């Protein structure tokens, strides 16, 4: 892309991925390559508070760099009220075109998900017809669980010929290679095991190696730095989702949607969007039979945050949900046993688990094979988007899955719900989402 802009043709690129996956590192490299090629660089990040400060991020970007497009005196003269966005867009376009007439430009805006609607309007205006100018726009964005102005802007840019780069976790060999490079020597078995718990997450790998490289590989206390890294990742989630994760952490690395719903005192339907938010953020995963924390060390940080008093309050509740939970409650028994005061309750968990196994053949997690409650969280996410009118390809792009995976999950949902059309599926989703009568 940078070679193309240096040849006189502009464009738009988006880099998508969860927090810590390497978006900023990739943009650092783009900046380095651009500067080496004598391309002017302007760069900034959107912040959550930008939603109440229209145009802050784009003005900051154009004020940055060795040769800012906006000198200080020009900023003071800009019309920065939200209702002056047309005038601002035209003034910024004029400045960019004048600068582009004497050299190529790279404009980077990170964390587009925080950009306010007025800023997004101006960005759409500035990128219109960009191919005719030597200006490359690069944006980074995190995936979201709900439609947003930023996500719609990205779709428009991609549909208009822009480039989309989706960053996914590292494969095991690459993750081990990075960890070995950071360690400066081959990893022992304990360190390799720690790297595997990061599941290809570059930021977690770096933080783990900072904690453990060159130290006792049996060390079990996570550093403040690692905990702060995890905390920053969790901070982008809604307060309700963070509370769900705290409860889920007590249940263990693997748990079921119904278990955590009971502990929260909420319906399964109410918990689905919270679970989906955590999955999109890369905190939880759906293995097809239940939910799991993707990184056990992240679960440990969440678990430790809650405090022992709160753990003791949740654990008896966890014991009481076992009859409906099936074998998935082995983890609950494990955590109950870790507290001496709850050892008897742990025995009760195991006894109830044996009784549940004796009563029924079936699903080791107590999950029904048909009906709404039989759907996995991944299937529920697909079902909701399909019911909202999205095509399978649109659902795949939205959930960062392959079209083949979405097709398979939709077929499974049709089978479990005993429907044969999207119309029937939509009717069921609407019925399930209706609030209970007073």
VEXDREN-2710 file (C-alpha; in Angstrom, 1 decimal):
% VEXDREN-2710
k/r/px/py/pz
1/UNK/0.0/0.0/0.0
2/UNK/2.8/2.4/0.8
3/UNK/4.5/1.7/-2.5
4/UNK/1.2/2.4/-4.2
5/UNK/0.7/5.8/-2.5
6/UNK/4.3/6.7/-3.4
7/UNK/3.5/6.0/-7.0
8/UNK/0.7/8.6/-6.8
9/UNK/-2.4/6.5/-6.0
10/UNK/-4.1/6.7/-2.7
11/UNK/-6.4/4.3/-0.8
12/UNK/-7.9/3.3/2.5
13/UNK/-6.9/0.3/4.7
14/UNK/-8.4/-1.0/7.9
15/UNK/-6.7/-3.3/10.4
16/UNK/-9.1/-5.2/12.6
17/UNK/-8.4/-7.4/15.7
18/UNK/-8.9/-7.7/19.4
19/UNK/-6.9/-5.7/21.9
20/UNK/-3.3/-6.8/22.1
21/UNK/-3.3/-8.7/18.9
22/UNK/-0.7/-6.4/17.2
23/UNK/-2.6/-3.6/15.4
24/UNK/-0.4/-0.9/16.8
25/UNK/2.7/-2.9/16.2
26/UNK/1.7/-3.3/12.5
27/UNK/1.0/0.5/12.3
28/UNK/4.4/1.2/13.9
29/UNK/6.0/-0.8/11.0
30/UNK/3.9/1.0/8.4
31/UNK/5.1/4.3/9.9
32/UNK/8.7/3.2/9.8
33/UNK/8.4/2.1/6.1
34/UNK/6.6/5.3/5.1
35/UNK/9.2/7.5/6.7
36/UNK/12.0/5.6/5.1
37/UNK/10.3/6.2/1.8
38/UNK/10.0/9.9/2.4
39/UNK/6.2/9.7/2.9
40/UNK/4.8/12.3/5.3
41/UNK/3.1/10.6/8.3
42/UNK/0.3/12.0/10.5
43/UNK/-0.9/9.7/13.3
44/UNK/-3.2/9.8/16.3
45/UNK/-5.7/7.6/18.3
46/UNK/-9.3/8.0/19.1
47/UNK/-10.2/7.9/22.8
48/UNK/-13.5/7.0/24.5
49/UNK/-13.9/10.6/25.6
50/UNK/-13.7/11.7/22.0
51/UNK/-17.4/10.9/21.8
52/UNK/-18.1/14.2/23.6
53/UNK/-15.3/16.1/21.8
54/UNK/-16.1/16.1/18.1
55/UNK/-13.1/16.0/15.7
56/UNK/-10.5/15.7/18.5
57/UNK/-8.8/12.6/17.1
58/UNK/-8.6/13.8/13.5
59/UNK/-7.3/17.2/14.4
60/UNK/-4.7/15.5/16.7
61/UNK/-3.6/13.3/13.7
62/UNK/-3.2/16.2/11.4
63/UNK/-1.3/18.2/14.0
64/UNK/1.2/15.4/14.4
65/UNK/4.3/14.4/12.4
66/UNK/7.5/16.2/11.5
67/UNK/5.6/18.6/9.2
68/UNK/2.1/19.0/10.6
69/UNK/-0.7/19.6/8.1
70/UNK/-2.3/21.8/10.7
71/UNK/-0.1/24.5/12.4
72/UNK/-1.3/25.7/15.8
73/UNK/-2.8/29.0/14.4
74/UNK/-4.8/27.0/11.9
75/UNK/-6.3/24.8/14.6
76/UNK/-7.6/27.9/16.4
77/UNK/-9.5/29.0/13.2
78/UNK/-11.1/25.6/12.5
79/UNK/-14.9/25.3/12.9
80/UNK/-15.0/22.5/15.4
81/UNK/-18.7/22.4/16.5
82/UNK/-20.6/19.3/15.4
83/UNK/-23.0/21.3/13.2
84/UNK/-20.1/22.7/11.2
85/UNK/-18.8/19.4/10.0
86/UNK/-19.4/20.1/6.3
87/UNK/-17.3/23.3/6.5
88/UNK/-14.6/21.5/8.5
89/UNK/-14.4/18.7/6.0
90/UNK/-13.9/21.1/3.2
91/UNK/-11.2/23.0/5.0
92/UNK/-9.3/19.9/5.9
93/UNK/-9.7/18.5/2.4
94/UNK/-8.2/21.7/0.9
95/UNK/-5.2/21.4/3.3
96/UNK/-4.6/17.7/2.6
97/UNK/-4.8/18.3/-1.2
98/UNK/-2.3/21.2/-1.1
99/UNK/0.2/19.1/0.9
100/UNK/-0.4/16.0/-1.3
101/UNK/0.5/18.1/-4.3
102/UNK/4.1/18.2/-3.1
103/UNK/4.5/14.7/-1.7
104/UNK/2.8/11.5/-0.6
105/UNK/1.0/11.3/2.8
106/UNK/0.1/8.5/5.3
107/UNK/-2.7/9.4/7.8
108/UNK/-3.2/6.9/10.6
109/UNK/-6.1/6.9/13.1
110/UNK/-6.1/4.1/15.7
111/UNK/-9.0/2.8/17.7
112/UNK/-11.6/4.0/15.3
113/UNK/-14.4/2.3/17.4
114/UNK/-14.2/5.4/19.7
115/UNK/-14.6/8.0/17.0
116/UNK/-17.7/10.2/17.4
117/UNK/-20.3/10.3/14.6
118/UNK/-19.2/13.8/13.5
119/UNK/-15.6/12.7/13.1
120/UNK/-16.7/9.6/11.1
121/UNK/-18.7/11.9/8.8
122/UNK/-15.6/14.0/8.1
123/UNK/-13.5/10.9/7.6
124/UNK/-15.9/9.6/5.0
125/UNK/-15.8/12.9/3.2
126/UNK/-12.0/13.1/3.3
127/UNK/-11.6/9.5/2.0
128/UNK/-14.1/10.0/-0.9
129/UNK/-12.2/9.9/-4.2
130/UNK/-8.9/9.3/-2.4
131/UNK/-7.6/7.1/-5.2
132/UNK/-6.9/10.2/-7.2
133/UNK/-4.5/11.6/-4.6
134/UNK/-1.2/10.2/-3.1
135/UNK/-2.9/9.9/0.3
136/UNK/-3.1/6.6/2.2
137/UNK/-5.5/6.4/5.2
138/UNK/-5.0/3.6/7.7
139/UNK/-7.4/2.8/10.5
140/UNK/-7.4/0.3/13.3
141/UNK/-10.6/-1.0/14.9
142/UNK/-11.6/-3.6/17.4
143/UNK/-14.5/-6.0/16.5
144/UNK/-17.8/-5.1/18.1
145/UNK/-20.8/-7.0/19.1
146/UNK/-23.3/-4.5/17.9
147/UNK/-23.7/-2.4/14.7
148/UNK/-21.8/0.9/15.0
149/UNK/-21.1/4.0/12.9
150/UNK/-17.4/3.0/12.8
151/UNK/-18.1/-0.6/11.7
152/UNK/-20.5/0.7/8.9
153/UNK/-17.8/3.1/7.8
154/UNK/-15.3/0.3/7.5
155/UNK/-17.7/-1.8/5.5
156/UNK/-18.3/1.1/3.1
157/UNK/-14.5/1.6/2.7
158/UNK/-13.9/-2.1/2.0
159/UNK/-16.9/-2.3/-0.4
160/UNK/-15.5/0.7/-2.2
161/UNK/-12.2/-1.1/-2.9
162/UNK/-10.3/-0.5/0.4
163/UNK/-8.1/-3.1/2.0
164/UNK/-9.1/-5.0/5.1
165/UNK/-6.5/-6.7/7.2
166/UNK/-7.8/-9.0/10.0
167/UNK/-5.3/-10.0/12.6
168/UNK/-5.8/-13.4/14.3
169/UNK/-3.9/-15.2/17.0
170/UNK/-0.4/-16.5/16.2
171/UNK/0.0/-20.2/15.3
172/UNK/1.7/-22.3/18.0
173/UNK/5.1/-22.4/16.1
174/UNK/5.2/-18.6/15.7
175/UNK/4.2/-18.0/19.3
176/UNK/7.0/-20.3/20.5
177/UNK/9.5/-18.6/18.2
178/UNK/8.6/-15.1/19.5
179/UNK/8.9/-16.3/23.1
180/UNK/12.3/-18.0/22.4
181/UNK/13.6/-14.8/20.8
182/UNK/12.4/-12.8/23.9
183/UNK/14.0/-15.3/26.2
184/UNK/17.3/-15.3/24.4
185/UNK/17.5/-19.1/24.7
186/UNK/15.4/-22.3/24.2
187/UNK/12.4/-22.5/26.5
188/UNK/12.2/-25.2/29.1
189/UNK/9.0/-27.3/29.4
190/UNK/7.5/-25.0/32.0
191/UNK/7.9/-21.9/29.9
192/UNK/6.6/-23.6/26.8
193/UNK/3.5/-24.5/28.8
194/UNK/3.0/-20.9/29.9
195/UNK/3.4/-19.7/26.3
196/UNK/0.7/-22.2/25.2
197/UNK/-1.7/-20.7/27.8
198/UNK/-1.5/-17.4/25.9
199/UNK/-3.1/-19.1/22.8
200/UNK/-1.2/-17.0/20.3
201/UNK/-1.9/-13.6/21.9
202/UNK/1.2/-11.5/21.2
203/UNK/0.7/-9.0/24.0
204/UNK/0.2/-11.7/26.6
205/UNK/3.2/-13.6/25.3
206/UNK/5.4/-10.5/25.7
207/UNK/4.1/-9.9/29.2
208/UNK/4.5/-13.5/30.2
209/UNK/8.1/-13.6/29.0
210/UNK/8.8/-10.3/30.8
211/UNK/7.5/-12.0/34.0
212/UNK/9.1/-15.4/33.7
213/UNK/12.1/-15.3/31.3
214/UNK/15.3/-15.9/33.1
215/UNK/13.4/-16.5/36.4
216/UNK/12.4/-19.6/38.2
217/UNK/10.1/-21.3/35.7
218/UNK/8.0/-22.7/38.6
219/UNK/7.2/-19.1/39.6
220/UNK/3.4/-18.8/40.0
221/UNK/2.8/-15.2/41.1
222/UNK/1.8/-13.0/38.2
223/UNK/3.4/-9.6/38.1
224/UNK/1.6/-6.2/38.5
225/UNK/2.5/-5.5/34.9
226/UNK/0.8/-8.6/33.6
227/UNK/-2.3/-7.9/35.7
228/UNK/-2.5/-4.3/34.5
229/UNK/-2.3/-5.5/30.9
230/UNK/-5.2/-7.8/31.5
231/UNK/-7.1/-5.1/33.3
232/UNK/-6.7/-2.7/30.4
233/UNK/-8.2/-5.4/28.1
234/UNK/-11.1/-5.9/30.4
235/UNK/-11.8/-2.2/30.8
236/UNK/-13.2/-1.9/27.3
237/UNK/-16.0/-4.3/28.2
238/UNK/-19.3/-3.2/29.6
239/UNK/-19.8/-3.3/33.4
240/UNK/-22.3/-6.1/33.1
241/UNK/-20.0/-8.3/31.0
242/UNK/-17.1/-7.7/33.5
243/UNK/-19.5/-8.8/36.3
244/UNK/-20.4/-12.0/34.3
245/UNK/-16.7/-12.8/33.9
246/UNK/-16.1/-12.4/37.7
247/UNK/-18.8/-14.9/38.4
248/UNK/-17.6/-17.2/35.6
249/UNK/-14.1/-17.2/36.9
250/UNK/-15.3/-18.8/40.1
251/UNK/-16.8/-21.7/38.1
252/UNK/-13.4/-22.5/36.6
253/UNK/-11.9/-22.3/33.1
254/UNK/-14.8/-24.1/31.5
255/UNK/-18.4/-23.4/32.4
256/UNK/-21.9/-23.4/30.8
257/UNK/-24.1/-20.5/29.9
258/UNK/-26.9/-21.8/32.1
259/UNK/-24.6/-22.0/35.2
260/UNK/-23.5/-18.4/35.0
261/UNK/-27.0/-17.2/34.3
262/UNK/-28.3/-18.9/37.5
263/UNK/-25.5/-17.3/39.5
264/UNK/-26.2/-13.9/38.1
265/UNK/-30.0/-14.3/38.6
266/UNK/-30.6/-13.5/34.9
267/UNK/-32.1/-15.4/32.1
268/UNK/-30.0/-17.2/29.5
269/UNK/-31.3/-14.8/26.8
270/UNK/-30.2/-11.8/28.9
271/UNK/-26.7/-13.3/29.2
272/UNK/-26.1/-14.1/25.5
273/UNK/-25.1/-10.6/24.4
274/UNK/-22.8/-10.3/27.4
275/UNK/-21.1/-13.6/26.5
276/UNK/-20.9/-12.6/22.9
277/UNK/-19.2/-9.3/23.9
278/UNK/-16.6/-11.3/25.8
279/UNK/-16.0/-13.7/22.9
280/UNK/-15.5/-10.9/20.4
281/UNK/-13.0/-9.3/22.8
282/UNK/-11.1/-12.6/22.9
283/UNK/-11.7/-13.3/26.6
284/UNK/-14.0/-16.2/26.2
285/UNK/-14.3/-19.0/23.6
286/UNK/-17.1/-21.4/22.7
287/UNK/-15.8/-24.9/22.1
288/UNK/-19.1/-26.2/20.8
289/UNK/-20.1/-27.9/24.0
290/UNK/-19.6/-25.0/26.5
291/UNK/-17.8/-21.8/27.3
292/UNK/-14.2/-21.5/28.2
293/UNK/-11.8/-18.7/29.2
294/UNK/-9.4/-18.6/26.3
295/UNK/-6.5/-17.8/28.6
296/UNK/-6.4/-19.5/32.0
297/UNK/-4.0/-16.8/33.3
298/UNK/-6.6/-14.1/32.3
299/UNK/-9.2/-16.1/34.3
300/UNK/-6.8/-16.2/37.2
301/UNK/-6.4/-12.4/37.2
302/UNK/-10.2/-12.0/37.1
303/UNK/-10.6/-14.6/39.9
304/UNK/-8.0/-12.9/42.1
305/UNK/-9.7/-9.5/41.6
306/UNK/-12.9/-10.6/43.3
307/UNK/-11.5/-11.3/46.7
308/UNK/-11.8/-14.4/49.0
309/UNK/-14.9/-13.1/50.8
310/UNK/-16.8/-12.8/47.5
311/UNK/-15.6/-16.3/46.4
312/UNK/-17.0/-17.8/49.6
313/UNK/-20.3/-16.1/48.8
314/UNK/-20.5/-17.4/45.3
315/UNK/-19.3/-20.9/46.0
316/UNK/-22.4/-22.1/47.9
317/UNK/-24.5/-20.8/45.1
318/UNK/-22.3/-22.8/42.7
319/UNK/-23.0/-25.9/44.6
320/UNK/-26.7/-25.4/44.4
321/UNK/-26.8/-25.2/40.6
322/UNK/-25.2/-28.7/40.1
323/UNK/-28.4/-30.7/39.5
324/UNK/-28.9/-28.8/36.3
325/UNK/-25.3/-28.6/35.3
326/UNK/-24.2/-32.1/34.8
327/UNK/-20.5/-33.0/34.5
328/UNK/-19.5/-29.4/33.8
329/UNK/-19.6/-28.9/37.5
330/UNK/-16.4/-30.8/38.1
331/UNK/-14.7/-27.4/37.9
332/UNK/-17.1/-26.1/40.6
333/UNK/-16.1/-29.0/42.9
334/UNK/-12.4/-28.2/42.3
335/UNK/-12.8/-24.6/43.4
336/UNK/-15.0/-25.5/46.3
337/UNK/-12.4/-27.9/47.6
338/UNK/-9.7/-25.2/47.4
339/UNK/-11.5/-23.5/50.3
340/UNK/-11.2/-25.5/53.5
341/UNK/-14.4/-24.0/54.8
342/UNK/-16.3/-25.3/51.8
343/UNK/-14.9/-28.8/51.7
344/UNK/-18.2/-30.4/52.7
345/UNK/-20.0/-28.5/49.9
346/UNK/-17.4/-29.9/47.5
347/UNK/-18.3/-33.4/48.5
348/UNK/-21.9/-32.5/47.9
349/UNK/-21.0/-31.4/44.4
350/UNK/-19.3/-34.6/43.6
351/UNK/-22.2/-36.7/45.0
352/UNK/-24.8/-34.7/43.0
353/UNK/-22.7/-35.0/39.9
354/UNK/-22.6/-38.8/40.3
355/UNK/-26.4/-38.8/40.8
356/UNK/-26.9/-36.7/37.7
357/UNK/-24.7/-39.0/35.6
358/UNK/-26.7/-42.0/36.9
359/UNK/-30.0/-40.4/36.0
360/UNK/-29.4/-39.7/32.4
361/UNK/-27.5/-41.0/29.3
362/UNK/-26.7/-38.1/27.6
363/UNK/-25.0/-34.9/27.3
364/UNK/-22.2/-34.7/29.8
365/UNK/-23.0/-31.0/30.3
366/UNK/-26.8/-31.6/30.8
367/UNK/-27.5/-29.7/27.5
368/UNK/-30.6/-30.4/25.6
369/UNK/-30.2/-31.6/22.0
370/UNK/-33.0/-29.5/20.6
371/UNK/-34.7/-26.2/21.3
372/UNK/-33.4/-22.7/22.1
373/UNK/-31.4/-23.8/25.1
374/UNK/-29.6/-26.3/22.9
375/UNK/-27.9/-23.6/20.9
376/UNK/-24.3/-22.8/21.7
377/UNK/-23.2/-19.2/22.2
378/UNK/-21.6/-19.2/18.7
379/UNK/-24.8/-20.5/17.1
380/UNK/-26.9/-17.8/19.0
381/UNK/-24.6/-15.1/17.7
382/UNK/-25.2/-16.3/14.1
383/UNK/-28.9/-16.7/14.7
384/UNK/-29.4/-13.2/16.0
385/UNK/-27.5/-11.6/13.0
386/UNK/-29.4/-13.7/10.5
387/UNK/-32.7/-12.8/12.1
388/UNK/-31.6/-9.1/11.8
389/UNK/-31.4/-9.6/8.0
390/UNK/-27.7/-10.2/7.5
391/UNK/-26.5/-12.6/4.8
392/UNK/-24.1/-15.5/5.8
393/UNK/-21.2/-13.6/4.3
394/UNK/-22.0/-10.5/6.3
395/UNK/-22.3/-12.6/9.4
396/UNK/-18.9/-14.2/8.8
397/UNK/-17.3/-10.7/8.4
398/UNK/-18.9/-9.4/11.5
399/UNK/-18.0/-12.3/13.7
400/UNK/-14.5/-12.8/12.2
401/UNK/-15.4/-16.4/11.1
402/UNK/-15.2/-18.2/7.8
403/UNK/-18.3/-18.4/5.7
404/UNK/-18.1/-22.2/5.9
405/UNK/-18.2/-22.0/9.7
406/UNK/-21.2/-19.7/9.7
407/UNK/-23.0/-22.0/7.2
408/UNK/-22.4/-25.0/9.4
409/UNK/-23.5/-23.2/12.6
410/UNK/-26.7/-22.0/10.9
411/UNK/-27.5/-25.5/9.7
412/UNK/-27.0/-26.8/13.3
413/UNK/-29.3/-24.0/14.6
414/UNK/-32.0/-24.9/12.0
415/UNK/-31.8/-28.5/13.1
416/UNK/-32.0/-27.8/16.8
417/UNK/-34.9/-25.3/16.4
418/UNK/-36.7/-27.5/13.8
419/UNK/-37.0/-24.8/11.3
420/UNK/-36.4/-24.8/7.6
421/UNK/-36.3/-21.1/6.7
422/UNK/-35.0/-17.7/7.8
423/UNK/-38.5/-16.5/8.3
424/UNK/-39.3/-19.2/10.8
425/UNK/-36.0/-18.6/12.5
426/UNK/-36.7/-14.8/12.8
427/UNK/-40.1/-15.5/14.3
428/UNK/-38.5/-17.7/17.1
429/UNK/-35.8/-15.1/17.8
430/UNK/-38.5/-12.3/18.2
431/UNK/-40.5/-14.5/20.5
432/UNK/-37.5/-15.4/22.7
433/UNK/-36.5/-11.8/23.0
434/UNK/-39.9/-10.6/24.2
435/UNK/-39.8/-9.6/27.9
436/UNK/-41.9/-11.8/30.2
437/UNK/-45.4/-10.5/31.0
438/UNK/-45.9/-8.6/34.3
END
